[in-house]
Amino acid sequence: MAIQRKYLFYYISFINYVLKSCFNRRKSLVIRSTMLRDLRVNILFGSEIQFKCVPDNILEKLVTHYYDNITILKHNLEIHNCIFVSQDTLNKLKLNNMQWALVNVKITGSHSLPLSRYNRIIVLDSYKEPECILTSTNLFNLTDCNHSCEVCMLRIIKPLNNFEPKITPKVSVSVIKPLIFNAETQKLLDKILYNYFSLPKCVSVGDIIKLDLKKFYPETEYLVEPTSISIYYIKIVEVEERSVKINLYNCKNKYYISNLHTKLNEVQYSTNAYLPMEKEFAINNLKNVNINNFNDFILNIFPGGMNDEGELIVSMIKPFIQQSHTVYGVNGCGKELLIESVSKYLGIQYISHCCFNWPTNNTTQFKKRIEYFFDDIRKLTPCLLHLENIEALCLSSTKDVEQEILDVFITQINVKTKKPIIIIASANSKDELSPVFLRLFLQSQQVGNLSKINREQLLKWILKRDSVALDNIMIKTIIDHTSGFNYTNYMTLLLLAVKNHMSVHNIKSTDVILEESDIMLSIEKINLMFTKSIGAPSVQVVKWDDVGGLINVKEEIMTALKPSTFNMRRSGILLYGPPGTGKTLLAKAVATECKYNFLSIKGPELLNMYIGQSEANVREVFNKARSAVPCILFFDELDSLAPKRGQNGDSGGVGDRVVSQLLTEMDGMTSENQQIFVLGATNRPDLIDSALLRPGRLDKSVYVGGCNDKESKLHVLRALTKKFYLNSNFHLEDLIEHLPDQVTGAELYGMCHNAWLNCARRVIQKRLAHMNEKQCATDENLLVTEEDFMKAMSECFILK
Ligand SMILES: Nc1ncnc2c1ncn2[C@@H]1O[C@H](COP(=O)(O)OP(=O)(O)OP(=O)(O)O)[C@@H](O)[C@H]1O
């Protein structure tokens, strides 16, 4: 029987196994079918081992941790040619450290085998799970650069005992990334290639090589115009062996390339290629990385809390055929970062273009710009084209022009190419695109507001990526105070906090540990910026204890705002009651305490004499609220905005239309998301249209009454005199007896205000009298006495 030499090793193992079984009485000689299958797999395909792709910079660190520079240089340990295993796995594979072996991959759901390639098996001591690690570039090369296959196992086919790659005299490479070239990029690339091959590098024909600009040309940091492309990819197209040209299709042998012995030839062979898929990346600071903790230094490619959206966009794109989709999300929600991450995840080149660069006053020029742009893009396939602000195509003043532009766009995106152009258009909202335009896109994905858990994940992701230190308890506090924040908000928050920390502590380095005060100050600044940007008035800070009494009403509002066990919440509450009982004050306290955005509207402000304008104002208010979620929308004097419909005297039915608009918006609000809460306030609930008070809109009416018992009067008085210095022998309880039975908060406020003024006048008079004694009236001297209150009371009320 002619046994091929490469399988001899496995046959010997098999015979050993049978002999061992014969001598072991406890084991039966029966060889089960699974054993036979495993054996057959081993004989034909080698040992299967599990793997994990690890970011390049982490692997580089690990190698330098375990091997000194001399060993790395002597053995030419280049991470993209190596598979890293533990000592146990090496023993199991019966290999020696740094030995070359033929390796290939097992592809999920496929029986065909990619060609085997040479790889070095390197031991990283104390490495545990899974059985081996390698770079994503190496894995991609092992699949013959097949971007659409999923590898489930690595196979070590055959150990090579005396293998040593030869030096090739000539090599041809082509550039894959960057897609767009100019003289400057060319110069940089030449320099990187020269530096990279200054030490001999081992390659196979067809290999893709990843070159980090920072690593192979660190001087670029000092260039006047820094380049934005930091990673370059090249492909080995052809090598020469004893004057025979070896190209892609006839060999997977390894060759050494070095500047000294090899002539490098750059060809425009194929810029059209996929890239290795990168599902994870390493954080910036890898100071303390080691073999046991390296997983802590790896981050998912999708931003934290946006994993589901990322996966959904990936599933929209797969399989790679020419197609167009849309992604919606408000400004700063991280659309661009997400779409770029999707391109890295799928290993497809990313091109982004802002559509606002196209429009001009001249329609022909506008159309030409679109055509030229797509002509250029078709040379760069396969690629993921991100068209930012696609609404720019729908902003023409006339419908005819819009249609012409759309026709050109449709023609261009439907031109078929050999390799696909995957278009992802993004806009702030679906409403900005015309229906004709919407039909062009197959599927759409909304990047919505982040839930509390997602915000926490996102913040942790950013902190880890940018190596910003915070303690865990602070993260929870930040999350509680930043409802409605998105990716850009958190980036701004950290930037402001770092800036603040550096200026307060006079630190120059960027390695800072942020304190709670830095963060809180930045949150306040951002909230203020935001309030200004949406045109909301800044709300005076009112705390719960500034509102006296009204305990039931406070509880009612708070339970309505908190999601219940079934995640059902009220969409709105109507506060009604006599004037001056604290309805507006309550709304302000809700805004301060809940840390929600707060939009306050006085009913009559929205009414306008022009036809249609009042309804438009209502729409505008709800749009503002939607862009500021989570948001409390407070309508004061709601009876003037939403009176009963069909009443006489309503000129032209404006009131009816405003009510209808209000009802529509409130319905939309509940179905779209639960983060807008409407508070209404009125003195006359009987005048409000009943449709507004049905469940799902303002589904609860709460009475806010005056103070008619001693306890509530005392609570309000305590709240109003919180900042007063009261004379020690005077108690507020004594005042209560003299107050009228029915008083409102506003009346009590008036009385307290007068009492303080009485006190101030008294102190000033005293001061003027003692002018010569140089005695000053400080705050401590402003002790409000019972007499001040009694005088104020007699001014405000008819005493009992
Ligand atoms: N419960 C209370 N605790 C403390 N102060 C109160 C209370 N109720 C009313 N006030 C005082 O009265 C002032 C007016 O109250 P507010 O404007 O909230 O009344 P309102 O019910 O909204 O009146 P209107 O119906 O006329 O708009 C407040 O600024 C506050 O100083």
The ligand as an SDF file (V2000), in Angstrom:
LIG
                    3D

 31 33  0  0  0  0  0  0  0  0999 V2000
  -47.6550   74.7490   47.0780 N   0  0  0  0  0  0  0  0  0  0  0  0
  -46.8780   75.8350   46.9790 C   0  0  0  0  0  0  0  0  0  0  0  0
  -45.6920   75.8850   47.6190 N   0  0  0  0  0  0  0  0  0  0  0  0
  -44.9140   76.9490   47.5210 C   0  0  0  0  0  0  0  0  0  0  0  0
  -45.2090   78.0460   46.7990 N   0  0  0  0  0  0  0  0  0  0  0  0
  -46.3760   78.0540   46.1440 C   0  0  0  0  0  0  0  0  0  0  0  0
  -47.2670   76.9460   46.1900 C   0  0  0  0  0  0  0  0  0  0  0  0
  -48.3370   77.2360   45.4290 N   0  0  0  0  0  0  0  0  0  0  0  0
  -48.1260   78.4750   44.9160 C   0  0  0  0  0  0  0  0  0  0  0  0
  -46.9500   78.9670   45.3200 N   0  0  0  0  0  0  0  0  0  0  0  0
  -46.4070   80.2860   45.0010 C   0  0  0  0  0  0  0  0  0  0  0  0
  -47.3330   80.9370   44.1750 O   0  0  0  0  0  0  0  0  0  0  0  0
  -46.7630   81.3620   42.9560 C   0  0  0  0  0  0  0  0  0  0  0  0
  -47.7450   81.2050   41.8160 C   0  0  0  0  0  0  0  0  0  0  0  0
  -48.0430   79.8330   41.6310 O   0  0  0  0  0  0  0  0  0  0  0  0
  -48.3180   79.1830   40.2320 P   0  0  0  0  0  0  0  0  0  0  0  0
  -47.9910   80.1530   39.1550 O   0  0  0  0  0  0  0  0  0  0  0  0
  -47.6800   77.8840   40.1930 O   0  0  0  0  0  0  0  0  0  0  0  0
  -49.8840   79.0000   40.2770 O   0  0  0  0  0  0  0  0  0  0  0  0
  -50.8310   78.4230   39.1480 P   0  0  0  0  0  0  0  0  0  0  0  0
  -51.6820   77.4230   39.7980 O   0  0  0  0  0  0  0  0  0  0  0  0
  -50.0580   77.9830   37.9880 O   0  0  0  0  0  0  0  0  0  0  0  0
  -51.6910   79.7060   38.7900 O   0  0  0  0  0  0  0  0  0  0  0  0
  -52.4650   80.0080   37.4210 P   0  0  0  0  0  0  0  0  0  0  0  0
  -53.5500   79.0110   37.3370 O   0  0  0  0  0  0  0  0  0  0  0  0
  -53.0400   81.3890   37.6530 O   0  0  0  0  0  0  0  0  0  0  0  0
  -51.4970   79.9480   36.3320 O   0  0  0  0  0  0  0  0  0  0  0  0
  -45.5490   80.4960   42.7950 C   0  0  0  0  0  0  0  0  0  0  0  0
  -44.5300   81.1360   42.0970 O   0  0  0  0  0  0  0  0  0  0  0  0
  -45.1230   80.2040   44.2170 C   0  0  0  0  0  0  0  0  0  0  0  0
  -44.2530   81.1940   44.6750 O   0  0  0  0  0  0  0  0  0  0  0  0
  1  2  1  0
  2  3  1  0
  2  7  2  0
  3  4  2  0
  4  5  1  0
  5  6  2  0
  6  7  1  0
  6 10  1  0
  7  8  1  0
  8  9  2  0
  9 10  1  0
 10 11  1  0
 11 12  1  0
 11 30  1  0
 12 13  1  0
 13 14  1  0
 13 28  1  0
 14 15  1  0
 15 16  1  0
 16 17  2  0
 16 18  1  0
 16 19  1  0
 19 20  1  0
 20 21  2  0
 20 22  1  0
 20 23  1  0
 23 24  1  0
 24 25  2  0
 24 26  1  0
 24 27  1  0
 28 29  1  0
 28 30  1  0
 30 31  1  0
M  END
$$$$
